[in-house]
Amino acid sequence: MFLTYKKKILQDLKNKKIKPIYFFMGEERYLIENLSNSIEFFF
């Protein structure tokens, strides 16, 4: 389920559709760090 959200967030970032706040939480530390790094990469 998280991977679905990850794909959506990455797609939004690539299309410059930025949301004001993103909350990442859960036990999937690798995925959270990966998304955080992706946000830094795009901006």
Steps between C-alpha positions, in 0.01 A plus 500: 500500500780740585657442158181629338528821699872522425435482126230767528722733702792458259273563203365817665854620570606445140193693381566781753171429682628568849286455809562730799586217742594135472501267801708185471462247776514126547742214526632524143799719582665441161194621309463807722866593450470435127202735469671765711808485278283520190338819625843651565613396150208669326540822698 
